[in-house]
Amino acid sequence: ARAQREVYLWRAILASVAILVPLVLLGILATQLQRARARMLEERIAHSRRMEQLAFNDTLTGLPNRTAFGHLLSQAVQQSRRYGNRVALLFLDLDGFKQVNDTYGHDVGDDLLRQVADRLWDCLRGSDVVARLGGDEMVALLPSVGEPARAAAVAEKLLAAIAAPYALAGREVRISASVGIAVCPEDGSDEQTLMKHADHAMYNAKEAGKNTFRFFGDG
């Protein structure tokens, strides 16, 4: 009888093991699947963020690119229409950048652009935006400028920051900038007109001798 009870006991133990082992394995497998799914989700989110950054940020300077700036300018113009506030668009083109590139090489030119971008950010308020359109063309957006005189003051500040010497490849390099300013709504009430007029004003600044700014409509 004792031997029979032991047989029943072992059978019960084996039956329990036969049930528990698959359950434990299934639990481990389910945990691993959950972790794998979580990793895949994290990777997808990270990839999406990288793609978004590439789509809206200039890879060289970290500034918003032309696409991102177009959205920001559109929002600023819409707010100007709704609330009646002035928006100032400053179009900057670097004077002497091509000479730096030709003389010292593109790596030095890239370093120069990064330093210029940092200086421009430091000159602006938190609500203002600076972006790189491409090459040595950059823009600053002042979404609530008040009087045009503030746009002029910001332009002077940007010009002074850009004109300060740069340490590049063991050399001191100096450049300047020409800045064109268009104000919404006086100089245009849509993005395309503002960009066109700010660009036109920038060329007027170049013709005036560079290292200066001009409003659209200035002689």
VMD Tcl script that draws the C-alpha trace (Angstrom):
set ca {
  {0.00 0.00 0.00}
  {2.85 2.32 0.85}
  {4.54 1.61 -2.45}
  {1.28 2.28 -4.25}
  {0.89 5.63 -2.47}
  {4.42 6.58 -3.48}
  {3.61 5.71 -7.08}
  {0.49 7.89 -6.94}
  {2.53 10.69 -5.33}
  {5.19 10.58 -8.03}
  {2.53 10.47 -10.69}
  {0.91 13.55 -9.16}
  {4.26 15.33 -8.98}
  {5.06 14.47 -12.58}
  {1.60 15.58 -13.68}
  {2.04 18.88 -11.85}
  {5.47 19.36 -13.40}
  {4.04 18.55 -16.82}
  {1.46 21.31 -16.30}
  {3.68 23.89 -14.58}
  {6.71 23.70 -16.87}
  {4.79 24.73 -20.02}
  {3.06 27.48 -18.05}
  {6.40 28.81 -16.80}
  {7.86 28.62 -20.30}
  {4.82 30.40 -21.72}
  {5.18 33.11 -19.07}
  {8.86 33.60 -19.93}
  {8.04 33.69 -23.63}
  {5.24 36.22 -23.08}
  {7.59 38.45 -21.05}
  {10.23 38.27 -23.77}
  {7.65 39.12 -26.43}
  {6.44 42.11 -24.41}
  {10.01 43.36 -24.02}
  {10.68 42.85 -27.73}
  {7.52 44.77 -28.63}
  {8.48 47.57 -26.23}
  {11.95 47.78 -27.81}
  {10.43 47.86 -31.29}
  {8.06 50.64 -30.23}
  {10.91 52.65 -28.70}
  {12.98 52.18 -31.87}
  {10.06 53.30 -34.04}
  {9.54 56.41 -31.89}
  {13.26 57.22 -31.96}
  {13.35 56.70 -35.74}
  {10.31 58.93 -36.17}
  {11.95 61.65 -34.09}
  {15.17 61.37 -36.12}
  {13.21 61.65 -39.36}
  {11.29 64.64 -38.01}
  {14.54 66.31 -36.97}
  {16.05 65.69 -40.40}
  {12.91 67.06 -42.05}
  {12.78 70.29 -40.06}
  {16.34 70.98 -38.85}
  {19.46 72.01 -40.71}
  {21.93 69.19 -40.12}
  {24.98 71.48 -40.12}
  {23.91 74.22 -37.70}
  {20.98 72.64 -35.86}
  {18.82 75.62 -36.82}
  {15.34 75.20 -38.26}
  {15.59 74.67 -42.01}
  {13.66 76.30 -44.85}
  {10.69 73.93 -44.45}
  {10.37 74.51 -40.71}
  {10.80 78.25 -41.12}
  {8.04 78.33 -43.72}
  {5.63 76.86 -41.16}
  {6.76 79.28 -38.45}
  {6.45 82.30 -40.74}
  {2.98 81.17 -41.83}
  {1.87 80.91 -38.20}
  {3.29 84.36 -37.40}
  {1.51 85.93 -40.38}
  {-1.79 84.30 -39.40}
  {-1.44 85.67 -35.86}
  {-0.67 89.10 -37.28}
  {-3.90 89.00 -39.27}
  {-5.89 87.85 -36.26}
  {-4.45 90.11 -33.56}
  {-3.01 93.00 -35.54}
  {0.56 92.68 -34.23}
  {3.58 93.48 -36.38}
  {5.91 90.72 -37.57}
  {9.44 91.49 -38.73}
  {11.39 89.28 -41.12}
  {15.16 89.80 -41.31}
  {16.95 88.26 -44.29}
  {20.70 87.82 -43.72}
  {23.40 87.07 -46.27}
  {27.01 86.71 -45.12}
  {29.56 89.00 -46.76}
  {32.88 87.30 -47.47}
  {31.76 83.75 -46.76}
  {32.69 82.49 -50.24}
  {36.19 83.88 -49.81}
  {36.58 81.99 -46.51}
  {35.41 78.78 -48.21}
  {37.74 79.26 -51.16}
  {40.73 80.20 -49.00}
  {40.49 77.78 -46.08}
  {38.24 74.99 -47.35}
  {34.69 73.82 -46.75}
  {35.38 72.35 -43.30}
  {36.39 75.78 -42.04}
  {33.40 77.28 -43.82}
  {31.10 74.81 -42.08}
  {32.64 75.67 -38.71}
  {32.09 79.35 -39.47}
  {28.41 78.75 -40.23}
  {27.97 76.89 -36.94}
  {29.56 79.74 -35.00}
  {27.41 82.31 -36.80}
  {24.29 80.30 -35.95}
  {25.24 80.22 -32.26}
  {25.82 83.98 -32.21}
  {22.50 84.71 -33.87}
  {20.61 82.59 -31.32}
  {22.31 84.47 -28.49}
  {21.07 87.80 -29.90}
  {17.37 86.91 -29.97}
  {14.57 86.60 -27.44}
  {13.00 83.26 -26.63}
  {9.99 84.04 -28.82}
  {12.16 84.94 -31.83}
  {13.43 82.42 -34.36}
  {16.53 82.14 -36.52}
  {16.76 79.64 -39.38}
  {19.12 78.67 -42.16}
  {17.63 78.70 -45.64}
  {20.73 77.22 -47.27}
  {24.29 78.21 -48.11}
  {25.13 81.39 -46.22}
  {21.55 82.69 -46.17}
  {19.81 82.90 -42.81}
  {16.63 84.53 -41.59}
  {15.38 85.83 -38.27}
  {11.70 86.07 -37.40}
  {10.43 88.51 -34.79}
  {6.79 87.46 -34.33}
  {5.76 90.42 -32.18}
  {8.05 93.30 -32.96}
  {5.97 96.28 -31.85}
  {7.59 99.23 -33.59}
  {9.88 98.80 -36.62}
  {12.62 100.48 -34.58}
  {13.00 97.26 -32.59}
  {13.68 95.34 -35.81}
  {16.39 97.89 -36.60}
  {17.90 97.45 -33.13}
  {17.92 93.66 -33.54}
  {19.54 94.00 -36.97}
  {22.31 96.17 -35.50}
  {22.85 93.60 -32.76}
  {23.07 90.76 -35.28}
  {25.50 92.71 -37.47}
  {27.77 93.43 -34.50}
  {27.74 89.77 -33.43}
  {28.56 88.52 -36.91}
  {31.33 91.09 -37.43}
  {33.25 90.06 -34.30}
  {36.36 87.96 -35.13}
  {36.22 84.17 -35.39}
  {38.92 81.70 -34.37}
  {39.03 79.19 -37.22}
  {41.78 76.63 -37.82}
  {44.23 78.65 -35.76}
  {43.46 81.86 -37.62}
  {41.43 84.96 -36.91}
  {38.76 85.40 -39.56}
  {36.38 88.31 -40.01}
  {33.22 88.52 -42.06}
  {30.15 90.74 -42.10}
  {26.53 90.49 -43.18}
  {23.93 92.36 -45.16}
  {20.43 92.39 -43.66}
  {17.12 93.16 -45.32}
  {14.01 93.81 -43.24}
  {10.35 93.46 -44.21}
  {7.55 94.17 -41.75}
  {4.09 92.62 -41.79}
  {1.55 94.01 -42.56}
  {3.17 97.18 -43.98}
  {5.50 95.40 -46.43}
  {3.29 92.40 -47.14}
  {0.55 90.35 -45.55}
  {1.58 86.92 -46.82}
  {4.70 84.80 -46.48}
  {5.81 84.93 -50.11}
  {5.61 88.72 -50.32}
  {7.47 89.19 -47.05}
  {10.28 86.85 -48.13}
  {10.54 88.57 -51.51}
  {10.64 92.05 -50.00}
  {13.12 91.11 -47.26}
  {15.37 89.56 -49.90}
  {15.10 92.72 -52.02}
  {15.99 94.86 -49.00}
  {19.01 92.65 -48.31}
  {20.37 93.33 -51.80}
  {19.86 97.04 -51.17}
  {22.00 96.65 -48.05}
  {24.74 94.99 -50.11}
  {24.62 97.81 -52.65}
  {24.90 100.30 -49.79}
  {28.32 98.89 -48.89}
  {27.52 95.70 -46.91}
  {27.76 95.25 -43.13}
  {24.51 97.18 -42.81}
  {20.74 96.74 -42.97}
  {17.93 98.21 -45.01}
  {14.16 98.16 -44.65}
  {12.09 97.34 -47.69}
  {11.28 100.63 -49.34}
  {14.48 102.36 -48.21}
  {16.31 104.15 -50.98}
}
mol new
graphics top color blue
foreach p $ca { graphics top sphere $p radius 0.5 }
foreach p [lrange $ca 0 end-1] q [lrange $ca 1 end] { graphics top cylinder $p $q radius 0.2 }
display resetview
